[in-house]
Amino acid sequence: MQPMVNLALRAARNAGQDLVRRLDRFDSYQSTDQEKAKFIADCTIGLEKSIIFELKKSYPEHSFNGRETGLNSGSEKQPVWHICVIDDIANFRVGIPAFAIIVGCQINGKTEHAVITNPINGDEFTASRGRGAQLSGRRIRCGNINNLADAIVGYTQPVGVGEEAYAQRERIMKLMSKTYELRNIGSNALSIAYVAADRFQAVVLSNVDEFSLLAGGLIASEAGCLMSDMNGEPRIRQGANLIVSNPRLLKSLLLKD
């Protein structure tokens, strides 16, 4: 494993252990909505800062972009780290054990290292460009199923009530009659990583942010997955709806017929 991704994994693992301890001590049943909101804010901001602090000890000249803490600029033209402590706050808030810690590193505008972990069950997805993807230290590859009727396809719900959100819901409805199973685990980052590990054969995701897109995209591509927007275009910006699948399923998921 590359030193930079190894360091990122260690920082994410430490933050995850701290997060689990905090969850064990927090009594959500006896807490008010205000107390829950404060607990979530303390976790996201505090642990994001702890990851940045740990990375910065080894790379003080680098830049750090946290979902909650914003951009902490380092030296010009140095790598930029992107950190998100809880991907899928909704799951975290109600205790559903499917949320992710995300750490990605961009060098010269390209994502070179990525870590996505689920601190509850210990899943640790990692990748470095050109060196493949791993799940808890074991090499992973996407599957080769070529028929939607045999595929488990993940999805996430679109946000809002606009035309694009309506079209996305229509796509999901169509998939219900075409796939073996359609499942929503909530976290975009984990959903992408599941395709890389062949737990899902594809995913249709909504409103994917930059943290899930950068880290998840590298892990997926290193595992042999294809990624596109809903029109089949490979260039994707944050906030987009997208498809990630094994190469044999992408065309059928575009649902242009």
Secondary structure in CASP SS format (residue, H / E / C, confidence):
PFRMAT SS
TARGET T0000
AUTHOR 0000-0000-0000
METHOD secondary structure of the structure
MODEL  1
M C 1.00
Q C 1.00
P H 1.00
M H 1.00
V H 1.00
N H 1.00
L H 1.00
A H 1.00
L H 1.00
R H 1.00
A H 1.00
A H 1.00
R H 1.00
N H 1.00
A H 1.00
G H 1.00
Q H 1.00
D H 1.00
L H 1.00
V H 1.00
R H 1.00
R H 1.00
L H 1.00
D H 1.00
R H 1.00
F C 1.00
D C 1.00
S C 1.00
Y C 1.00
Q C 1.00
S C 1.00
T C 1.00
D H 1.00
Q H 1.00
E H 1.00
K H 1.00
A H 1.00
K H 1.00
F H 1.00
I H 1.00
A H 1.00
D H 1.00
C H 1.00
T H 1.00
I H 1.00
G H 1.00
L H 1.00
E H 1.00
K H 1.00
S H 1.00
I H 1.00
I H 1.00
F H 1.00
E H 1.00
L H 1.00
K H 1.00
K H 1.00
S H 1.00
Y C 1.00
P C 1.00
E C 1.00
H C 1.00
S E 1.00
F E 1.00
N E 1.00
G E 1.00
R C 1.00
E C 1.00
T C 1.00
G E 1.00
L E 1.00
N E 1.00
S C 1.00
G C 1.00
S C 1.00
E C 1.00
K C 1.00
Q C 1.00
P C 1.00
V E 1.00
W E 1.00
H E 1.00
I E 1.00
C E 1.00
V E 1.00
I E 1.00
D E 1.00
D C 1.00
I H 1.00
A H 1.00
N H 1.00
F H 1.00
R H 1.00
V H 1.00
G C 1.00
I C 1.00
P C 1.00
A C 1.00
F C 1.00
A E 1.00
I E 1.00
I E 1.00
V E 1.00
G E 1.00
C E 1.00
Q E 1.00
I E 1.00
N C 1.00
G C 1.00
K E 1.00
T E 1.00
E E 1.00
H E 1.00
A E 1.00
V E 1.00
I E 1.00
T E 1.00
N E 1.00
P C 1.00
I C 1.00
N C 1.00
G C 1.00
D E 1.00
E E 1.00
F E 1.00
T E 1.00
A E 1.00
S E 1.00
R C 1.00
G C 1.00
R C 1.00
G C 1.00
A E 1.00
Q E 1.00
L E 1.00
S C 1.00
G C 1.00
R E 1.00
R E 1.00
I E 1.00
R C 1.00
C C 1.00
G C 1.00
N C 1.00
I C 1.00
N C 1.00
N C 1.00
L H 1.00
A H 1.00
D H 1.00
A C 1.00
I E 1.00
V E 1.00
G E 1.00
Y E 1.00
T C 1.00
Q C 1.00
P C 1.00
V C 1.00
G C 1.00
V C 1.00
G C 1.00
E H 1.00
E H 1.00
A H 1.00
Y H 1.00
A H 1.00
Q H 1.00
R H 1.00
E H 1.00
R H 1.00
I H 1.00
M H 1.00
K H 1.00
L H 1.00
M H 1.00
S C 1.00
K C 1.00
T C 1.00
Y C 1.00
E E 1.00
L E 1.00
R E 1.00
N C 1.00
I C 1.00
G C 1.00
S C 1.00
N H 1.00
A H 1.00
L H 1.00
S H 1.00
I H 1.00
A H 1.00
Y H 1.00
V H 1.00
A H 1.00
A C 1.00
D C 1.00
R C 1.00
F C 1.00
Q C 1.00
A E 1.00
V E 1.00
V E 1.00
L E 1.00
S E 1.00
N E 1.00
V E 1.00
D C 1.00
E H 1.00
F H 1.00
S H 1.00
L H 1.00
L H 1.00
A H 1.00
G H 1.00
G H 1.00
L H 1.00
I H 1.00
A H 1.00
S H 1.00
E H 1.00
A C 1.00
G C 1.00
C C 1.00
L E 1.00
M E 1.00
S E 1.00
D E 1.00
M C 1.00
N C 1.00
G C 1.00
E C 1.00
P C 1.00
R C 1.00
I C 1.00
R C 1.00
Q C 1.00
G C 1.00
A E 1.00
N E 1.00
L E 1.00
I E 1.00
V E 1.00
S E 1.00
N C 1.00
P C 1.00
R C 1.00
L C 1.00
L H 1.00
K H 1.00
S H 1.00
L H 1.00
L C 1.00
L C 1.00
K C 1.00
D C 1.00
END
